[in-house]
Amino acid sequence: MAPIPNIRIDELIERYSVILLDAYGVLVTNRGALPGAARLVEHLNRAGKPYYLLTNDATKPPLIAAERYQGFGLPIDSGRIISSGALLAGYFLEHGLRGSRCVVLGPEGSRHYVEQAGGHVVAPRERFDVLVVADQTGFSFLETVDATLTRLIAQIDGGESVHLLLPNPDLIYPTPNGFGITAGSIAMIFEIALRLRYPDRPDLSFVALGKPQPALFAEAARRSGSQDLVMIGDQLATDIAGASAFGIDSALLVGGVSRPTNCADAGGPRPTYLLCSLDTWA
């Protein structure tokens, strides 16, 4: 297998018409901007270079997210933020879920996304039509998961159908102190429990909306009017796999969730380039 070439951030900017960026692990952590992020955003803004943040974060509407990034010293306009939470509206419309009763695991912003999509948020112990696992914050973990699982199993045992939605398929994310689990890992807990109780029901799994699914990439292509895109991310399973599936190039930022050595896994996602740092320019 041929080695993956290294590339500098200025070379990527020169080579592609549109730059796509992951947020957490590339530009920011939950404490602030990462090295090189401010210089990159300021350069893209000055140059008038089209760029978009493709984020699996389903907790903050674009206006709130933009304010947070700006507070970190990153002058990013809300129109450049494409969030997995915003995909809920299209899914609810397509599947006739407007007005449905929804349990939402996530903070207030996640519940807001569901309400915007037309869902009616209810407590985990109430009957529900849709379970949305949006984030790992905003609820008492064990109490909420136990109550939700108990109600979910009772409804399935009663022959009811429940939609299982996962806006954020990420399993882990980088923190200033190391790593933490996120919504994808919580969804896996539910799926494993359901598999144990219903081994003949492979349909009892979550529908993922964010990366690596194509919707965020398709929206970036629509907004930019271009297919000459490159995705910069730190996770092979979401950023890089999603870019490859959508048919565009990608660069794995070294030092994030995925290690370059993981790229050698047979049949696994493989970036077009390795990007050692956002801080390395000619």
C-alpha positions as a LaTeX table, in Angstrom:
\begin{tabular}{lrrr}
\hline
Residue & $x$ (\AA) & $y$ (\AA) & $z$ (\AA) \\
\hline
Met1 & 0.00 & 0.00 & 0.00 \\
Ala2 & 1.42 & 3.35 & $-1.06$ \\
Pro3 & 2.22 & 5.81 & 1.75 \\
Ile4 & $-0.15$ & 8.72 & 2.27 \\
Pro5 & 1.51 & 12.00 & 1.27 \\
Asn6 & 1.89 & 14.87 & 3.71 \\
Ile7 & 0.52 & 18.28 & 2.78 \\
Arg8 & 0.60 & 21.79 & 4.27 \\
Ile9 & $-2.54$ & 23.78 & 4.98 \\
Asp10 & $-1.59$ & 26.51 & 2.46 \\
Glu11 & $-1.19$ & 23.83 & $-0.23$ \\
Leu12 & $-4.70$ & 22.55 & 0.46 \\
Ile13 & $-6.11$ & 26.06 & 0.24 \\
Glu14 & $-4.37$ & 26.62 & $-3.09$ \\
Arg15 & $-5.31$ & 23.21 & $-4.54$ \\
Tyr16 & $-9.08$ & 23.16 & $-3.85$ \\
Ser17 & $-11.94$ & 25.57 & $-4.51$ \\
Val18 & $-13.76$ & 24.90 & $-1.22$ \\
Ile19 & $-12.39$ & 23.94 & 2.19 \\
Leu20 & $-14.52$ & 21.82 & 4.54 \\
Leu21 & $-13.55$ & 21.72 & 8.20 \\
Asp22 & $-14.56$ & 19.61 & 11.14 \\
Ala23 & $-15.03$ & 21.67 & 14.30 \\
Tyr24 & $-14.08$ & 19.69 & 17.42 \\
Gly25 & $-10.58$ & 18.33 & 17.19 \\
Val26 & $-9.67$ & 20.50 & 14.20 \\
Leu27 & $-10.59$ & 24.09 & 15.09 \\
Val28 & $-11.69$ & 23.91 & 18.73 \\
Thr29 & $-12.08$ & 21.95 & 21.93 \\
Asn30 & $-14.70$ & 22.82 & 24.53 \\
Arg31 & $-12.20$ & 25.25 & 26.09 \\
Gly32 & $-11.12$ & 27.25 & 23.09 \\
Ala33 & $-9.41$ & 27.38 & 19.72 \\
Leu34 & $-6.71$ & 24.88 & 18.79 \\
Pro35 & $-3.26$ & 25.99 & 17.54 \\
Gly36 & $-3.37$ & 27.47 & 14.05 \\
Ala37 & $-7.18$ & 27.73 & 13.92 \\
Ala38 & $-7.38$ & 31.52 & 14.27 \\
Arg39 & $-4.74$ & 32.13 & 11.61 \\
Leu40 & $-6.47$ & 29.73 & 9.22 \\
Val41 & $-9.93$ & 31.27 & 9.63 \\
Glu42 & $-8.58$ & 34.80 & 9.33 \\
His43 & $-6.67$ & 33.86 & 6.16 \\
Leu44 & $-9.73$ & 32.24 & 4.58 \\
Asn45 & $-11.86$ & 35.28 & 5.41 \\
Arg46 & $-9.31$ & 37.76 & 4.02 \\
Ala47 & $-8.81$ & 35.75 & 0.86 \\
Gly48 & $-12.54$ & 35.29 & 0.29 \\
Lys49 & $-11.97$ & 31.55 & 0.11 \\
Pro50 & $-15.19$ & 29.51 & 0.40 \\
Tyr51 & $-15.20$ & 27.29 & 3.49 \\
Tyr52 & $-17.73$ & 25.53 & 5.69 \\
Leu53 & $-17.75$ & 23.82 & 9.06 \\
Leu54 & $-19.34$ & 20.38 & 8.81 \\
Thr55 & $-20.10$ & 19.45 & 12.39 \\
Asn56 & $-21.81$ & 16.47 & 13.98 \\
Asp57 & $-22.57$ & 18.68 & 16.98 \\
Ala58 & $-26.36$ & 18.66 & 17.38 \\
Thr59 & $-26.54$ & 20.93 & 20.43 \\
Lys60 & $-26.19$ & 24.50 & 19.13 \\
Pro61 & $-28.04$ & 26.28 & 16.30 \\
Pro62 & $-25.63$ & 28.00 & 13.87 \\
Leu63 & $-26.14$ & 31.48 & 15.36 \\
Ile64 & $-25.26$ & 30.26 & 18.85 \\
Ala65 & $-22.35$ & 28.18 & 17.54 \\
Ala66 & $-20.97$ & 31.16 & 15.61 \\
Glu67 & $-21.09$ & 33.33 & 18.74 \\
Arg68 & $-19.18$ & 30.65 & 20.64 \\
Tyr69 & $-16.51$ & 30.35 & 17.94 \\
Gln70 & $-16.19$ & 34.13 & 17.79 \\
Gly71 & $-15.69$ & 34.12 & 21.55 \\
Phe72 & $-12.77$ & 31.76 & 20.94 \\
Gly73 & $-11.24$ & 34.30 & 18.53 \\
Leu74 & $-12.51$ & 32.56 & 15.37 \\
Pro75 & $-14.50$ & 35.03 & 13.20 \\
Ile76 & $-16.80$ & 32.42 & 11.63 \\
Asp77 & $-20.17$ & 33.51 & 10.24 \\
Ser78 & $-23.21$ & 31.36 & 11.05 \\
Gly79 & $-23.84$ & 30.82 & 7.34 \\
Arg80 & $-20.67$ & 28.76 & 7.17 \\
Ile81 & $-21.83$ & 26.26 & 9.81 \\
Ile82 & $-23.62$ & 23.11 & 8.63 \\
Ser83 & $-24.79$ & 21.07 & 11.62 \\
Ser84 & $-26.18$ & 17.55 & 11.88 \\
Gly85 & $-28.96$ & 18.88 & 14.14 \\
Ala86 & $-30.37$ & 20.82 & 11.20 \\
Leu87 & $-30.84$ & 17.54 & 9.31 \\
Leu88 & $-33.64$ & 16.52 & 11.67 \\
Ala89 & $-36.13$ & 18.84 & 9.96 \\
Gly90 & $-35.75$ & 17.11 & 6.60 \\
Tyr91 & $-35.93$ & 13.66 & 8.16 \\
Phe92 & $-39.10$ & 14.49 & 10.13 \\
Leu93 & $-40.74$ & 15.91 & 7.01 \\
Glu94 & $-39.75$ & 12.98 & 4.79 \\
His95 & $-40.95$ & 10.34 & 7.28 \\
Gly96 & $-44.14$ & 12.06 & 8.45 \\
Leu97 & $-42.89$ & 12.63 & 12.00 \\
Arg98 & $-44.07$ & 16.19 & 12.51 \\
Gly99 & $-46.19$ & 16.25 & 15.68 \\
Ser100 & $-44.62$ & 13.03 & 16.98 \\
Arg101 & $-43.73$ & 12.54 & 20.64 \\
Cys102 & $-39.94$ & 12.61 & 21.04 \\
Val103 & $-37.51$ & 11.74 & 23.80 \\
Val104 & $-34.31$ & 13.75 & 23.29 \\
Leu105 & $-31.03$ & 12.89 & 24.96 \\
Gly106 & $-29.10$ & 16.13 & 24.84 \\
Pro107 & $-29.14$ & 19.71 & 26.15 \\
Glu108 & $-31.65$ & 22.47 & 25.45 \\
Gly109 & $-30.18$ & 23.18 & 22.01 \\
Ser110 & $-30.82$ & 19.59 & 20.93 \\
Arg111 & $-34.41$ & 19.78 & 22.10 \\
His112 & $-34.75$ & 23.04 & 20.16 \\
Tyr113 & $-33.62$ & 21.28 & 16.95 \\
Val114 & $-36.28$ & 18.60 & 17.49 \\
Glu115 & $-38.99$ & 21.18 & 18.15 \\
Gln116 & $-37.96$ & 23.09 & 15.02 \\
Ala117 & $-38.33$ & 19.84 & 13.09 \\
Gly118 & $-41.91$ & 19.56 & 14.35 \\
Gly119 & $-41.42$ & 17.12 & 17.21 \\
His120 & $-43.06$ & 17.36 & 20.63 \\
Val121 & $-40.50$ & 16.69 & 23.37 \\
Val122 & $-41.64$ & 14.43 & 26.22 \\
Ala123 & $-40.02$ & 12.88 & 29.29 \\
Pro124 & $-38.31$ & 9.45 & 28.97 \\
Arg125 & $-40.94$ & 7.70 & 31.10 \\
Glu126 & $-43.77$ & 8.84 & 28.80 \\
Arg127 & $-44.82$ & 7.04 & 25.64 \\
Phe128 & $-42.82$ & 8.26 & 22.65 \\
Asp129 & $-42.65$ & 7.79 & 18.88 \\
Val130 & $-39.06$ & 8.92 & 18.31 \\
Leu131 & $-35.87$ & 8.58 & 20.32 \\
Val132 & $-33.23$ & 11.15 & 19.37 \\
Val133 & $-29.78$ & 10.59 & 20.87 \\
Ala134 & $-28.19$ & 13.96 & 20.15 \\
Asp135 & $-25.44$ & 14.44 & 22.73 \\
Gln136 & $-23.87$ & 13.15 & 25.93 \\
Thr137 & $-24.70$ & 16.26 & 27.97 \\
Gly138 & $-27.85$ & 17.88 & 29.31 \\
Phe139 & $-29.30$ & 14.93 & 31.21 \\
Ser140 & $-28.63$ & 12.62 & 34.14 \\
Phe141 & $-26.87$ & 9.82 & 32.30 \\
Leu142 & $-27.70$ & 6.56 & 34.10 \\
Glu143 & $-31.16$ & 7.60 & 35.28 \\
Thr144 & $-32.18$ & 8.85 & 31.84 \\
Val145 & $-30.74$ & 5.94 & 29.87 \\
Asp146 & $-32.35$ & 3.40 & 32.21 \\
Ala147 & $-35.76$ & 5.11 & 32.05 \\
Thr148 & $-35.60$ & 5.47 & 28.27 \\
Leu149 & $-34.53$ & 1.86 & 27.71 \\
Thr150 & $-37.26$ & 0.59 & 30.04 \\
Arg151 & $-39.95$ & 2.54 & 28.20 \\
Leu152 & $-38.51$ & 1.61 & 24.78 \\
Ile153 & $-38.56$ & $-2.13$ & 25.54 \\
Ala154 & $-42.11$ & $-1.89$ & 26.92 \\
Gln155 & $-43.30$ & $-0.28$ & 23.70 \\
Ile156 & $-41.51$ & $-2.76$ & 21.45 \\
Asp157 & $-42.91$ & $-5.65$ & 23.51 \\
Gly158 & $-46.32$ & $-4.09$ & 22.94 \\
Gly159 & $-45.83$ & $-4.13$ & 19.17 \\
Glu160 & $-45.20$ & $-0.43$ & 18.76 \\
Ser161 & $-42.78$ & 1.04 & 16.25 \\
Val162 & $-40.24$ & 3.64 & 17.41 \\
His163 & $-37.90$ & 5.71 & 15.22 \\
Leu164 & $-34.31$ & 5.73 & 16.53 \\
Leu165 & $-32.36$ & 8.77 & 15.32 \\
Leu166 & $-28.70$ & 9.66 & 15.79 \\
Pro167 & $-27.75$ & 13.12 & 14.51 \\
Asn168 & $-24.20$ & 12.75 & 15.88 \\
Pro169 & $-22.64$ & 9.34 & 15.09 \\
Asp170 & $-19.27$ & 10.25 & 16.68 \\
Leu171 & $-18.19$ & 7.67 & 19.28 \\
Ile172 & $-15.54$ & 9.76 & 21.04 \\
Tyr173 & $-14.25$ & 13.32 & 20.87 \\
Pro174 & $-11.07$ & 15.07 & 22.01 \\
Thr175 & $-11.13$ & 17.08 & 25.25 \\
Pro176 & $-8.42$ & 19.27 & 26.78 \\
Asn177 & $-7.69$ & 16.41 & 29.22 \\
Gly178 & $-7.90$ & 13.53 & 26.75 \\
Phe179 & $-11.08$ & 12.04 & 25.30 \\
Gly180 & $-14.77$ & 11.63 & 26.09 \\
Ile181 & $-17.66$ & 9.57 & 24.76 \\
Thr182 & $-20.39$ & 11.17 & 22.72 \\
Ala183 & $-23.81$ & 10.35 & 21.27 \\
Gly184 & $-22.70$ & 7.49 & 19.04 \\
Ser185 & $-21.43$ & 5.53 & 22.02 \\
Ile186 & $-24.69$ & 6.08 & 23.89 \\
Ala187 & $-26.65$ & 4.85 & 20.87 \\
Met188 & $-24.47$ & 1.73 & 20.85 \\
Ile189 & $-25.53$ & 1.01 & 24.46 \\
Phe190 & $-29.18$ & 1.02 & 23.36 \\
Glu191 & $-28.44$ & $-1.09$ & 20.28 \\
Ile192 & $-26.55$ & $-3.73$ & 22.26 \\
Ala193 & $-29.36$ & $-3.93$ & 24.81 \\
Leu194 & $-31.97$ & $-4.27$ & 22.07 \\
Arg195 & $-29.89$ & $-6.93$ & 20.30 \\
Leu196 & $-29.76$ & $-8.98$ & 23.50 \\
Arg197 & $-33.53$ & $-8.83$ & 23.98 \\
Tyr198 & $-34.52$ & $-9.05$ & 20.29 \\
Pro199 & $-31.80$ & $-11.06$ & 18.49 \\
Asp200 & $-34.06$ & $-11.52$ & 15.45 \\
Arg201 & $-34.73$ & $-7.77$ & 15.02 \\
Pro202 & $-31.82$ & $-6.22$ & 13.07 \\
Asp203 & $-34.11$ & $-3.30$ & 12.26 \\
Leu204 & $-33.80$ & $-2.03$ & 15.83 \\
Ser205 & $-30.86$ & 0.25 & 15.12 \\
Phe206 & $-30.31$ & 3.98 & 14.90 \\
Val207 & $-30.49$ & 5.98 & 11.69 \\
Ala208 & $-27.35$ & 8.12 & 11.56 \\
Leu209 & $-27.76$ & 11.58 & 10.04 \\
Gly210 & $-24.36$ & 13.27 & 10.43 \\
Lys211 & $-20.95$ & 12.32 & 9.05 \\
Pro212 & $-20.12$ & 9.83 & 7.55 \\
Gln213 & $-23.57$ & 10.05 & 5.94 \\
Pro214 & $-23.66$ & 12.24 & 2.81 \\
Ala215 & $-26.18$ & 14.93 & 3.80 \\
Leu216 & $-23.71$ & 17.43 & 5.32 \\
Phe217 & $-21.34$ & 17.09 & 2.35 \\
Ala218 & $-24.22$ & 17.47 & $-0.11$ \\
Glu219 & $-25.36$ & 20.66 & 1.63 \\
Ala220 & $-21.83$ & 22.10 & 1.44 \\
Ala221 & $-21.70$ & 21.30 & $-2.28$ \\
Arg222 & $-25.11$ & 22.91 & $-2.77$ \\
Arg223 & $-24.18$ & 26.10 & $-0.90$ \\
Ser224 & $-20.82$ & 26.45 & $-2.62$ \\
Gly225 & $-21.99$ & 25.41 & $-6.08$ \\
Ser226 & $-18.85$ & 23.30 & $-6.41$ \\
Gln227 & $-17.75$ & 19.68 & $-6.24$ \\
Asp228 & $-14.07$ & 20.69 & $-5.90$ \\
Leu229 & $-14.09$ & 20.17 & $-2.14$ \\
Val230 & $-11.62$ & 18.85 & 0.40 \\
Met231 & $-12.52$ & 17.72 & 3.93 \\
Ile232 & $-10.13$ & 18.36 & 6.83 \\
Gly233 & $-10.95$ & 16.21 & 9.84 \\
Asp234 & $-9.46$ & 14.30 & 12.74 \\
Gln235 & $-11.63$ & 11.15 & 12.64 \\
Leu236 & $-11.29$ & 8.40 & 10.07 \\
Ala237 & $-14.71$ & 6.88 & 10.77 \\
Thr238 & $-16.70$ & 10.09 & 10.22 \\
Asp239 & $-14.74$ & 12.88 & 8.49 \\
Ile240 & $-12.56$ & 10.77 & 6.20 \\
Ala241 & $-15.01$ & 7.94 & 5.53 \\
Gly242 & $-17.76$ & 10.46 & 4.79 \\
Ala243 & $-15.60$ & 12.41 & 2.34 \\
Ser244 & $-14.56$ & 9.23 & 0.55 \\
Ala245 & $-18.16$ & 8.02 & 0.28 \\
Phe246 & $-19.19$ & 11.40 & $-1.13$ \\
Gly247 & $-16.39$ & 11.22 & $-3.69$ \\
Ile248 & $-14.17$ & 14.07 & $-2.51$ \\
Asp249 & $-10.61$ & 14.27 & $-1.20$ \\
Ser250 & $-9.72$ & 14.52 & 2.47 \\
Ala251 & $-6.88$ & 15.35 & 4.84 \\
Leu252 & $-6.47$ & 13.73 & 8.26 \\
Leu253 & $-5.20$ & 16.21 & 10.84 \\
Val254 & $-2.54$ & 14.44 & 12.86 \\
Gly255 & $-2.93$ & 14.64 & 16.63 \\
Gly256 & $-6.72$ & 14.30 & 16.75 \\
Val257 & $-8.83$ & 11.24 & 17.50 \\
Ser258 & $-7.45$ & 8.97 & 14.75 \\
Arg259 & $-3.77$ & 8.15 & 14.48 \\
Pro260 & $-2.03$ & 7.99 & 11.08 \\
Thr261 & $-1.12$ & 4.36 & 11.78 \\
Asn262 & $-4.84$ & 3.53 & 11.71 \\
Cys263 & $-4.87$ & 4.42 & 8.02 \\
Ala264 & $-3.08$ & 1.15 & 7.27 \\
Asp265 & $-6.07$ & $-0.94$ & 8.41 \\
Ala266 & $-7.12$ & $-3.14$ & 5.49 \\
Gly267 & $-10.36$ & $-1.90$ & 4.00 \\
Gly268 & $-10.62$ & 1.03 & 6.41 \\
Pro269 & $-11.06$ & 4.71 & 5.55 \\
Arg270 & $-7.96$ & 6.23 & 3.99 \\
Pro271 & $-7.37$ & 9.99 & 3.61 \\
Thr272 & $-5.91$ & 11.56 & 0.50 \\
Tyr273 & $-3.35$ & 13.44 & 2.62 \\
Leu274 & $-1.93$ & 13.70 & 6.12 \\
Leu275 & $-1.96$ & 17.22 & 7.55 \\
Cys276 & 0.60 & 17.51 & 10.34 \\
Ser277 & $-0.64$ & 20.85 & 11.68 \\
Leu278 & $-2.80$ & 23.85 & 10.92 \\
Asp279 & 0.20 & 25.94 & 11.94 \\
Thr280 & 2.58 & 24.80 & 9.18 \\
Trp281 & 2.66 & 27.21 & 6.23 \\
Ala282 & 5.22 & 27.84 & 3.50 \\
\hline
\end{tabular}
